[in-house]
Structure formats: structure tokens, C-alpha cells
Amino acid sequence: MKYRISMKDVLNRKHFDSAKVIAGHNGMNRLVKWVHVFEVIDVRSNLKGGELVLSTGFGWKDDDGLFVHLLHQLIDRKVAGICIELGSFVHAISDEALSIAEENDFPIIVFEEEVSFVEITQDIHANLINHQYELISNLEDYAQRLNKRVLAIDNYFEILKYLQQYVNCELVYIAKDHKVVTIPGLREVDREKVISDLNRRSKEQSKHVIKQPVHVFDREFASIYLVCNRREFGEFESLLLDRTATALAQYLLRELYTEEKRKAKETEWLVEWLQGVHTMEEIRDHLTHYKIRSEISGAIVLTVKLHMSESQANNPDITYLNMLLHNIFDQNGYFVFPVEKRHLLTFILLDKKDGEEWKPRLKKGIDRLRKISMLHDSSIESFQIAGGKYVKRLDQLWESYETAQETLGIQDKLPCGNEKYFYDDMHMYRLISLVHKHSSLDSLVHEYLEPIIDYDEKHHTNLLETLRVYLACNGSKKETASRVFVVRQTLYHRLEKLEMLLGADFMESEKRQVIEFALLAHEYQETIH
């Protein structure tokens, strides 16, 4: 398709029968955007680039230095070339000027007889306007055909292929998720070479490469590159690329809308599952859509609470975290179903392995998650993970969901450094939480521990910690002395004080259990306060 005029095309027109190229032969492919009659020696802002300059030489007459001065300006302004009528004011072009033109591939054309600049201007301008009209017509035709294709296709590859065939050059599509499409197709090693070359040529602003980003809702989804070493790209290819990017954005928007509707419907179903709405038969039927036909040993709900940085508080980007969790727990033997709700993520994990080993595999996944440094970026300050009750029946998943929520609440009240992820590991804290909800723990703590707390405050001792360690060591004096860093004699003195404050029977089974409960309740209250 011919829609541009080069210096070579100009030379073939009827008014140039007597014209002769005397310098800059290698620049005859320069494109002509307009024709300008120019008789002064200072360009200033009169020329914008791409003009064919017509001159009688009146501005410099026989002063070769002035013409060299003008020539440098024309080259700097990226003018297409200059046509000079010899005879009236200029009789020859200096060797210095010819040498400069040759070095810069700047065409100098001379007329050795009188010509009409008006007729030349009218002829070329009419041709340029016709070409522009043809360009616009072709562009509109392309856009209409492309829009029809967008309505019918179900793959964005067809949009890219249509553009590539229309312009007959190489096309490279690079998505933000690093997916690369090349048309014609290339081997992986050749593809990497092309991408590397694109990065280099983009920086150099090569006219053999043009780029157009694809935006959806002000977010860049991908970039399209056109590459051709046979010719330089012009405005028409840029406009084609722009129209294609717009059509591709419309297609992606349609796909995103469809995907969001599907996700919303899926999320609604999963939420109902967590609430215990669906029967066992409905759950099995739904899982077949995911081609999950193998036997499921059980299920557990995992809740992740994100603590976002202030800059990301209203718009958290948790796509990476979702992908990461899905990948980690899938590798550890679970089918993963995410349910997203702003800063609280819920994951339904279906156990596809031996149910007896569910906890070690989950713990392994959580440990790996905490070690991945990319998770601790500027947007996520910290996060909590809480696992609910492991259930054998999938229609009882609501129990796991409720206990995961309870575990998350208990975690906030655990003493510092006491990390527990699963409801099954909370033991006494579950009981404390239950008692705290329905009655006050103050009276229990006051009755059993107040004498020791008062004694520690009055004498600046640490009997309460000694009691806690002594009970944890099952009454082993040697182990207790080692863990509280005192000699055996000092420990004996402390134990005597404890007997005096709690009673000599404080290690008897029934009373000891209540004291241990009171100690945990006291830690629980201290964390809350």
C-alpha cells in the first residue's frame, strides 16, 4: 500500500524532468510531509521537519558560507531535502556544501532551467492530501473490520494476527504477567533475543520499531511492538497500532467483566458452603466442575488476616499472595479454593492425601510462606494465619470456618512469642476464651494468684514466673532451677514461699489444674490489656 511520498517519488513527478541529484543520494528515501518555498538563511521555527524546501538561492546568492550555514540548520531540523533553481541567483553549489550533504545523506536537487515553484507546490500538495485521504479511509476500514472481529472472536491472538498480516511485519506482544506472543512464532531462544533487541532499540528510538501500550482502566496490561528492518514506520502504522490497542483493551475489558461475574458467582457459592448451606450431593456435584473426582480425606479452613501499610490500606493488591498460597498448599497435598474479602482472606483446603498427616503438611506450607521475603514488601506489614477444625465431611465445613474465626480472635490475645496456628493447638486457651465470653476471669485469677502477684510487687521478686515454670516442668526441681537460672537452694526458698502463699497442697492434681488455668487466664488478660 503506497500512502507516503519520498524524495525518490518526488523526483519521478512531471515537474522534475530537468532535475538532477547532486548530493545526498543515500537520503532519497526520506519522507516528504510538505513543500515550503524558502529564501531566507535563518530557519528558526519556520520548519518542523519533513519539508521539501524549494529555493532560488536569493537569500545567500553567491555567498557559499551563508549556504553552508543554512544547510546545517536544515539538517538539524530534519528537513527532507532542498531543490535549488540555478541561474537566477546561484550558479553552482560549493564543494564544501556537497560534502556536508553527502556526509548527512541530505539530498540536494538542482534545476538547471527555470521551473514554476507554484506548480510544483500545488502538484505535490495535492498528492499529499490525496494520500492523507486514502490513509484515513484505509484506517477507518481497518478499524471497522477489526471491531467486527472483536465481537466474534474468543481469543486476543486473532486481534494481533490481523494487525500483523495487515502491516506485513513482525509483531511482539508482551503482557504484564511476562507472557510473550510473537507473530510469526519463534523458538524460545530466538524470542529472548528479539525481546533483548527490542529493549535496546526502544532506548535508541529506532524508526524500525514502534510500541503501543494497552491500557484498561488506566492500568497497563501489555505492550504491542511492531518490528520491520525493511522499511521505516510512519504515522499510518502508529495509528493502526493505536486502533488495535484500543480494540484489544475493549476485548480485555469484556473478558475481565465476564471473569469478574464468574468469580462473584463462585465466591457466593463458596460463602454459602462456609455457612453450611449446601448438601453433600451439591458439594460433590460442584467439585466435578474442577475435575476433582478423587477421594477427599477431609477439609480445613485457613484464614489469613493482612495488616497493610497505610499507603495500601484502601487498595490492597493481594494477587501475588493468592497465587503464592495456592501454589504452596497445592504442593503440600491440598486443593485450594480462595474466598477474598479485602484484608481477610479465607482458603478452603481439601485434603487429597492421608488425613492423618494434615497438620504437618499445613505447618510446612505456613513455615515456607513466612520465609518468603517477597511477601514482606512495602504493602503488607504483617499477617496472621489461623486454621480451623479439621473436618472429615465436606458438608461440615462451617465448623472449620467458625473455629478458624475463633482461632484468629484467640491469637490476638496469646502472649508474645506463643505462636499457635491451629484450633486443635489452642487447648486451654479455647476454654479460657469461652469462660471470658460468659463470665469474668478476674475472680478466679484474684482467688488463686493475687497473693503471689502482691508479693512480687512488694518485694520485687518473680515468684509468678517460677510457679509457671515449675508447673510446666511437672515439679522437677532440677529442670526448674536450670530454666529460671537459679541455684537449687534459691529455688527451694522460692518453693517454700509458694507453699506459704498458695498452700502446701498446691501441687495436688485438682488444685494444680485450677492454678495452671488461672496462670493462663492471667496471661490472657495481660495480653488484652
C-alpha positions as CSV (number, residue, x, y, z in Angstrom):
1,M,0.0,0.0,0.0
2,K,1.5,3.3,-1.1
3,Y,0.5,6.2,1.2
4,R,3.7,8.1,1.6
5,I,5.9,10.2,-0.7
6,S,9.6,10.0,-0.5
7,M,12.3,12.2,-2.2
8,K,12.7,9.4,-4.8
9,D,8.9,9.7,-5.6
10,V,9.2,13.5,-5.9
11,L,12.0,13.1,-8.5
12,N,9.7,11.0,-10.7
13,R,7.0,13.6,-10.9
14,K,6.5,15.6,-14.2
15,H,7.9,18.9,-12.9
16,F,11.2,17.3,-12.1
17,D,12.2,16.1,-15.6
18,S,15.1,18.5,-15.7
19,A,16.1,18.0,-12.0
20,K,19.4,16.3,-11.0
21,V,20.5,15.0,-7.6
22,I,24.0,16.3,-7.0
23,A,24.4,15.2,-3.3
24,G,22.8,13.0,-0.6
25,H,21.9,10.1,-2.9
26,N,21.6,7.8,0.2
27,G,18.9,10.1,1.6
28,M,16.4,9.7,-1.3
29,N,14.1,7.5,0.9
30,R,13.5,10.5,3.2
31,L,9.7,11.1,3.5
32,V,8.2,14.4,2.4
33,K,5.4,15.7,4.5
34,W,5.0,19.2,2.9
35,V,6.6,21.6,0.4
36,H,8.0,25.0,1.5
37,V,9.4,27.8,-0.6
38,F,12.2,29.2,1.5
39,E,14.5,32.2,0.6
40,V,16.0,33.2,4.0
41,I,19.1,31.9,5.7
42,D,17.8,31.6,9.3
43,V,15.4,28.7,9.8
44,R,14.3,29.5,13.4
45,S,10.9,27.8,13.9
46,N,9.7,28.1,10.3
47,L,10.5,24.4,9.5
48,K,9.3,21.5,11.7
49,G,10.8,18.6,9.8
50,G,10.0,16.5,6.7
51,E,9.6,19.5,4.4
52,L,10.9,19.7,0.9
53,V,12.5,23.1,0.6
54,L,12.3,25.0,-2.8
55,S,14.7,27.9,-3.2
56,T,16.2,30.2,-5.9
57,G,19.2,30.9,-3.6
58,F,18.2,34.6,-3.3
59,G,18.9,34.5,0.5
60,W,22.6,33.6,0.1
61,K,23.2,34.5,-3.6
62,D,26.9,33.7,-4.3
63,D,28.0,33.6,-0.6
64,D,28.9,29.9,-0.1
65,G,29.4,30.5,3.6
66,L,25.8,31.6,4.1
67,F,24.5,28.5,2.2
68,V,26.6,26.2,4.4
69,H,25.2,27.9,7.5
70,L,21.6,27.3,6.1
71,L,22.5,23.7,5.2
72,H,23.4,22.9,8.8
73,Q,20.1,24.3,10.0
74,L,18.1,22.3,7.5
75,I,19.9,19.0,8.5
76,D,19.4,19.8,12.2
77,R,15.6,20.4,11.6
78,K,15.4,17.0,9.8
79,V,14.2,18.6,6.5
80,A,13.6,16.1,3.8
81,G,15.8,17.8,1.2
82,I,16.3,21.0,-0.8
83,C,15.6,21.8,-4.5
84,I,17.6,24.8,-5.9
85,E,16.9,26.6,-9.2
86,L,20.3,27.5,-10.8
87,G,20.8,30.5,-13.0
88,S,18.8,33.4,-11.4
89,F,20.9,33.9,-8.2
90,V,23.0,30.8,-7.8
91,H,25.2,29.3,-10.5
92,A,26.8,26.4,-8.6
93,I,26.9,24.6,-5.3
94,S,30.3,24.7,-3.4
95,D,32.3,21.5,-2.8
96,E,32.0,22.1,1.0
97,A,28.2,22.1,0.8
98,L,28.1,19.0,-1.3
99,S,30.5,17.2,1.1
100,I,28.3,18.1,4.1
101,A,25.2,16.9,2.3
102,E,26.8,13.6,1.4
103,E,28.0,13.0,5.0
104,N,24.5,13.6,6.3
105,D,22.6,11.8,3.5
106,F,20.8,15.1,2.8
107,P,19.5,15.3,-0.8
108,I,20.4,18.4,-2.8
109,I,18.5,18.6,-6.1
110,V,19.2,21.3,-8.7
111,F,17.1,22.6,-11.6
112,E,19.3,23.8,-14.5
113,E,16.4,25.6,-16.1
114,E,13.6,27.8,-14.8
115,V,10.7,26.0,-13.2
116,S,7.4,27.0,-11.6
117,F,7.6,26.6,-7.8
118,V,3.8,27.3,-7.6
119,E,3.0,24.4,-9.9
120,I,5.4,22.1,-8.0
121,T,3.9,23.1,-4.7
122,Q,0.3,22.5,-6.0
123,D,1.2,19.2,-7.5
124,I,2.9,17.7,-4.5
125,H,0.4,19.1,-2.0
126,A,-2.5,17.7,-4.0
127,N,-0.7,14.3,-4.0
128,L,0.0,14.5,-0.2
129,I,-3.7,15.4,0.5
130,N,-4.9,12.5,-1.6
131,H,-2.6,10.2,0.2
132,Q,-3.8,11.5,3.5
133,Y,-7.4,11.0,2.5
134,E,-6.5,7.4,1.4
135,L,-4.8,6.9,4.7
136,I,-7.8,8.0,6.7
137,S,-10.1,5.8,4.5
138,N,-7.9,2.8,5.0
139,L,-7.6,3.4,8.7
140,E,-11.4,3.6,9.1
141,D,-11.9,0.5,7.0
142,Y,-9.3,-1.3,9.2
143,A,-11.0,-0.1,12.4
144,Q,-14.4,-1.3,11.3
145,R,-13.2,-4.7,10.2
146,L,-11.3,-5.1,13.5
147,N,-14.3,-4.1,15.6
148,K,-16.4,-6.7,13.8
149,R,-13.7,-9.3,14.6
150,V,-13.6,-8.3,18.3
151,L,-17.3,-9.1,18.6
152,A,-16.9,-12.6,17.1
153,I,-13.5,-13.9,18.4
154,D,-12.8,-15.6,21.8
155,N,-9.0,-15.1,21.7
156,Y,-7.0,-11.9,21.7
157,F,-4.4,-13.7,19.4
158,E,-6.8,-13.1,16.5
159,I,-6.6,-9.4,17.0
160,L,-2.8,-9.4,17.0
161,K,-2.7,-11.7,14.0
162,Y,-5.0,-9.4,12.0
163,L,-2.7,-6.4,12.6
164,Q,0.5,-8.4,11.8
165,Q,-1.0,-9.6,8.4
166,Y,-2.2,-6.1,7.6
167,V,1.2,-4.3,8.1
168,N,3.2,-7.4,7.0
169,C,5.9,-7.2,9.6
170,E,7.0,-8.9,12.9
171,L,4.7,-8.4,15.9
172,V,5.7,-8.9,19.6
173,Y,3.1,-8.8,22.4
174,I,4.4,-8.6,26.0
175,A,1.9,-8.8,28.8
176,K,2.5,-7.5,32.4
177,D,2.5,-11.1,33.6
178,H,5.5,-11.7,31.3
179,K,3.6,-13.7,28.8
180,V,5.1,-13.2,25.3
181,V,3.4,-13.7,21.9
182,T,5.4,-13.4,18.7
183,I,3.9,-13.4,15.2
184,P,5.3,-15.2,13.2
185,G,6.0,-17.7,16.0
186,L,9.6,-18.1,17.2
187,R,11.6,-20.6,19.2
188,E,12.2,-19.6,22.9
189,V,15.9,-18.8,22.3
190,D,15.0,-16.6,19.3
191,R,12.2,-15.0,21.3
192,E,14.6,-14.0,24.1
193,K,16.9,-12.5,21.5
194,V,14.1,-10.4,20.0
195,I,13.0,-9.1,23.4
196,S,16.5,-8.1,24.2
197,D,16.8,-6.4,20.8
198,L,13.5,-4.6,21.4
199,N,14.7,-3.1,24.7
200,R,17.9,-1.8,23.1
201,R,16.1,-0.4,20.0
202,S,13.4,1.2,22.1
203,K,16.0,3.2,24.0
204,E,17.6,4.3,20.7
205,Q,14.2,5.3,19.4
206,S,14.6,3.4,16.2
207,K,12.1,4.1,13.3
208,H,12.1,0.4,12.6
209,V,10.3,-0.3,15.9
210,I,7.1,1.2,17.2
211,K,5.5,0.5,20.6
212,Q,1.9,0.9,21.9
213,P,0.8,0.1,25.5
214,V,-2.6,-1.5,26.1
215,H,-4.5,0.3,28.9
216,V,-7.6,-0.9,30.7
217,F,-9.0,1.5,33.4
218,D,-5.7,3.4,33.4
219,R,-3.8,0.3,34.1
220,E,-1.2,-1.0,31.6
221,F,-2.0,-4.6,30.8
222,A,0.5,-5.2,28.0
223,S,2.6,-3.6,25.2
224,I,2.5,-4.3,21.4
225,Y,5.6,-3.9,19.3
226,L,5.9,-3.7,15.5
227,V,9.3,-4.5,14.1
228,C,10.4,-4.2,10.5
229,N,14.0,-3.9,9.2
230,R,12.9,-3.5,5.5
231,R,11.3,-0.1,6.0
232,E,10.8,2.8,8.4
233,F,7.4,3.1,10.2
234,G,5.4,6.2,9.8
235,E,2.2,7.8,11.2
236,F,-0.1,5.3,9.5
237,E,1.4,2.3,11.3
238,S,1.3,4.2,14.6
239,L,-2.4,4.9,14.0
240,L,-3.1,1.3,13.1
241,L,-1.3,0.2,16.3
242,D,-3.3,2.7,18.4
243,R,-6.6,1.4,16.9
244,T,-5.5,-2.2,17.6
245,A,-4.6,-1.4,21.2
246,T,-8.0,0.2,21.7
247,A,-9.8,-2.8,20.3
248,L,-7.6,-5.2,22.4
249,A,-8.4,-3.1,25.5
250,Q,-12.2,-3.5,24.7
251,Y,-11.7,-7.2,24.4
252,L,-9.8,-7.5,27.6
253,L,-12.4,-5.4,29.4
254,R,-15.1,-7.7,28.2
255,E,-13.1,-10.7,29.4
256,L,-12.4,-9.1,32.7
257,Y,-16.1,-8.3,33.2
258,T,-17.0,-11.9,32.3
259,E,-14.3,-13.2,34.7
260,E,-15.5,-10.9,37.5
261,K,-19.0,-12.2,37.1
262,R,-17.9,-15.7,37.2
263,K,-15.7,-15.1,40.3
264,A,-18.5,-13.3,42.0
265,K,-20.9,-16.2,41.4
266,E,-18.2,-18.7,42.5
267,T,-17.4,-16.6,45.7
268,E,-21.1,-16.5,46.5
269,W,-21.3,-20.3,46.3
270,L,-18.2,-20.8,48.4
271,V,-19.5,-18.4,51.1
272,E,-22.7,-20.5,51.2
273,W,-20.5,-23.6,51.6
274,L,-18.7,-22.0,54.5
275,Q,-22.1,-21.2,56.1
276,G,-23.3,-24.8,55.8
277,V,-26.0,-24.2,53.2
278,H,-25.0,-26.9,50.6
279,T,-25.6,-30.6,51.0
280,M,-23.0,-33.3,50.4
281,E,-24.5,-34.1,47.0
282,E,-24.4,-30.4,45.9
283,I,-20.8,-30.1,47.0
284,R,-19.7,-33.2,45.1
285,D,-21.5,-32.0,42.0
286,H,-19.8,-28.6,42.2
287,L,-16.4,-30.1,42.6
288,T,-16.8,-32.1,39.4
289,H,-16.6,-28.7,37.5
290,Y,-13.0,-28.5,38.8
291,K,-12.4,-32.1,37.7
292,I,-12.0,-33.2,41.4
293,R,-13.2,-36.7,41.3
294,S,-10.6,-38.3,43.6
295,E,-11.5,-39.2,47.2
296,I,-11.1,-36.2,49.6
297,S,-9.8,-37.2,53.1
298,G,-11.1,-34.1,54.8
299,A,-11.1,-30.3,54.7
300,I,-9.9,-27.3,56.8
301,V,-10.5,-23.6,56.5
302,L,-7.4,-21.3,56.7
303,T,-7.9,-17.7,57.4
304,V,-5.2,-15.1,56.6
305,K,-5.6,-11.6,58.1
306,L,-3.4,-8.9,56.4
307,H,-2.1,-5.9,58.2
308,M,-1.5,-3.5,55.3
309,S,0.8,-0.4,55.2
310,E,-1.0,2.9,55.4
311,S,-0.4,3.7,51.7
312,Q,-2.1,0.4,50.6
313,A,-4.8,0.3,53.3
314,N,-7.7,1.2,50.9
315,N,-6.5,-0.6,47.8
316,P,-4.5,-3.8,48.7
317,D,-3.0,-5.8,45.8
318,I,-3.2,-9.4,47.1
319,T,-3.0,-11.1,43.7
320,Y,0.6,-12.3,44.4
321,L,-0.3,-13.6,47.9
322,N,-3.3,-15.6,46.5
323,M,-1.1,-17.2,43.8
324,L,1.6,-17.9,46.4
325,L,-0.7,-19.6,48.9
326,H,-2.4,-21.6,46.1
327,N,1.0,-22.9,44.9
328,I,2.4,-23.7,48.3
329,F,-0.6,-25.7,49.6
330,D,-1.2,-27.4,46.3
331,Q,2.3,-28.8,46.6
332,N,1.6,-30.0,50.1
333,G,-1.4,-32.1,49.0
334,Y,-4.4,-29.7,49.1
335,F,-7.0,-28.5,46.5
336,V,-7.2,-24.7,47.2
337,F,-10.3,-22.5,46.9
338,P,-9.8,-18.8,47.8
339,V,-12.5,-16.6,49.2
340,E,-11.4,-13.0,49.2
341,K,-12.8,-10.2,51.4
342,R,-10.5,-7.1,51.5
343,H,-7.9,-7.7,54.2
344,L,-9.3,-11.0,55.3
345,L,-8.6,-14.0,53.0
346,T,-10.2,-17.4,53.5
347,F,-8.9,-20.5,51.9
348,I,-10.8,-23.8,51.7
349,L,-8.3,-26.6,51.7
350,L,-9.4,-30.0,50.5
351,D,-7.1,-32.8,51.6
352,K,-6.2,-35.1,48.7
353,K,-3.7,-37.1,50.8
354,D,-3.8,-39.1,54.0
355,G,-5.9,-37.2,56.5
356,E,-3.7,-38.3,59.4
357,E,-0.8,-36.1,58.2
358,W,-2.8,-32.9,57.5
359,K,-1.3,-30.8,60.2
360,P,2.5,-31.4,59.4
361,R,1.8,-30.6,55.8
362,L,0.0,-27.4,56.6
363,K,2.6,-26.4,59.1
364,K,5.3,-27.0,56.4
365,G,3.4,-24.7,54.0
366,I,2.9,-21.9,56.6
367,D,6.6,-22.0,57.5
368,R,7.6,-21.7,53.8
369,L,5.2,-18.8,53.4
370,R,6.8,-16.9,56.3
371,K,10.3,-17.4,54.9
372,I,9.5,-15.9,51.5
373,S,10.8,-12.4,51.7
374,M,8.7,-11.0,48.8
375,L,5.7,-11.3,51.0
376,H,7.1,-8.8,53.4
377,D,7.1,-6.0,50.9
378,S,6.1,-2.4,51.5
379,S,2.4,-3.1,51.1
380,I,2.0,-5.9,53.7
381,E,3.4,-5.0,57.1
382,S,2.4,-8.3,58.7
383,F,-0.1,-11.1,58.5
384,Q,-1.8,-13.7,60.7
385,I,-2.7,-17.3,59.8
386,A,-5.4,-19.3,61.6
387,G,-6.6,-22.8,60.8
388,G,-9.9,-24.1,61.9
389,K,-11.0,-27.6,62.9
390,Y,-10.2,-30.4,60.5
391,V,-13.4,-32.0,59.4
392,K,-14.0,-35.3,57.6
393,R,-17.3,-34.4,56.0
394,L,-17.3,-31.6,53.4
395,D,-20.9,-30.6,54.4
396,Q,-19.5,-29.8,57.9
397,L,-17.0,-27.2,56.6
398,W,-18.9,-24.5,58.5
399,E,-17.4,-25.9,61.7
400,S,-13.9,-25.4,60.4
401,Y,-14.8,-21.9,59.3
402,E,-16.2,-20.8,62.6
403,T,-13.3,-22.3,64.6
404,A,-10.9,-20.6,62.2
405,Q,-12.5,-17.3,63.1
406,E,-12.3,-18.2,66.8
407,T,-8.6,-19.1,66.4
408,L,-7.9,-15.8,64.8
409,G,-9.6,-14.0,67.7
410,I,-7.6,-16.0,70.3
411,Q,-4.3,-15.4,68.5
412,D,-4.6,-11.7,69.3
413,K,-4.7,-12.5,73.0
414,L,-1.8,-15.0,73.1
415,P,1.3,-13.9,75.0
416,C,4.1,-12.6,72.8
417,G,6.2,-15.4,71.2
418,N,3.5,-18.1,71.7
419,E,2.6,-18.8,68.1
420,K,-0.2,-21.2,67.5
421,Y,-1.8,-21.6,64.1
422,F,-4.5,-24.3,64.6
423,Y,-7.7,-24.5,66.6
424,D,-6.5,-28.0,67.7
425,D,-3.5,-26.5,69.4
426,M,-5.3,-23.9,71.4
427,H,-6.4,-26.4,74.1
428,M,-6.8,-24.4,77.4
429,Y,-7.0,-21.1,75.6
430,R,-10.2,-22.2,74.0
431,L,-11.6,-22.8,77.4
432,I,-10.3,-19.5,78.7
433,S,-11.9,-17.7,75.7
434,L,-15.2,-19.5,76.4
435,V,-15.2,-18.6,80.1
436,H,-14.2,-15.0,79.3
437,K,-17.2,-14.6,77.0
438,H,-19.7,-15.8,79.6
439,S,-18.2,-14.7,82.9
440,S,-15.4,-12.8,84.4
441,L,-11.9,-14.3,84.9
442,D,-11.0,-11.7,87.5
443,S,-12.4,-13.5,90.4
444,L,-10.6,-16.8,89.5
445,V,-7.2,-15.0,89.0
446,H,-7.8,-13.0,92.2
447,E,-8.5,-16.0,94.3
448,Y,-5.5,-18.1,93.3
449,L,-2.8,-15.8,92.2
450,E,-3.3,-12.4,93.9
451,P,-1.1,-13.4,97.0
452,I,1.8,-14.1,94.6
453,I,1.2,-11.1,92.4
454,D,1.1,-8.8,95.5
455,Y,4.2,-10.4,97.0
456,D,6.2,-9.9,93.7
457,E,5.2,-6.3,93.5
458,K,6.1,-5.6,97.1
459,H,9.4,-7.4,97.2
460,H,10.4,-7.0,93.5
461,T,10.6,-10.8,93.1
462,N,9.4,-13.1,90.3
463,L,7.6,-15.9,92.1
464,L,4.8,-16.0,89.5
465,E,7.3,-16.9,86.7
466,T,8.9,-19.5,89.0
467,L,5.4,-21.1,89.6
468,R,4.7,-21.2,85.9
469,V,8.0,-22.9,85.0
470,Y,7.7,-25.3,88.0
471,L,4.3,-26.5,86.8
472,A,5.5,-26.7,83.2
473,C,8.4,-28.9,84.4
474,N,5.9,-31.2,86.2
475,G,7.6,-30.4,89.6
476,S,11.1,-31.2,88.5
477,K,13.3,-29.1,90.8
478,K,16.5,-29.6,88.8
479,E,14.9,-28.6,85.4
480,T,13.1,-25.7,87.0
481,A,16.3,-24.3,88.6
482,S,18.0,-24.5,85.2
483,R,15.2,-22.8,83.3
484,V,14.9,-19.9,85.8
485,F,18.7,-19.6,86.1
486,V,19.0,-20.0,89.9
487,V,20.8,-22.5,92.1
488,R,18.9,-25.3,93.8
489,Q,19.0,-23.7,97.2
490,T,17.4,-20.5,95.9
491,L,14.7,-22.5,94.2
492,Y,13.9,-24.3,97.5
493,H,13.5,-21.0,99.2
494,R,11.1,-19.8,96.5
495,L,9.0,-23.0,96.6
496,E,8.7,-22.5,100.4
497,K,7.3,-19.1,99.7
498,L,4.8,-20.5,97.2
499,E,3.6,-23.1,99.7
500,M,3.1,-20.4,102.2
501,L,1.1,-18.2,99.8
502,L,-0.8,-21.0,97.9
503,G,-0.9,-23.8,100.5
504,A,1.2,-26.9,100.8
505,D,-1.3,-28.8,98.6
506,F,-0.8,-26.5,95.5
507,M,0.8,-29.4,93.5
508,E,-2.1,-31.8,94.2
509,S,-3.9,-32.7,90.9
510,E,-7.2,-30.9,91.2
511,K,-5.8,-27.7,92.7
512,R,-2.8,-27.7,90.4
513,Q,-5.1,-27.8,87.3
514,V,-7.0,-24.7,88.5
515,I,-3.8,-22.9,89.3
516,E,-2.5,-23.7,85.7
517,F,-5.8,-22.4,84.3
518,A,-5.5,-19.2,86.4
519,L,-2.0,-18.7,85.1
520,L,-3.1,-18.9,81.5
521,A,-6.1,-16.7,82.3
522,H,-3.8,-14.1,83.8
523,E,-1.5,-14.1,80.7
524,Y,-4.7,-13.9,78.5
525,Q,-5.9,-10.8,80.5
526,E,-2.4,-9.2,80.4
527,T,-2.3,-9.5,76.6
528,I,-5.8,-8.0,76.2
529,H,-4.9,-5.1,78.5
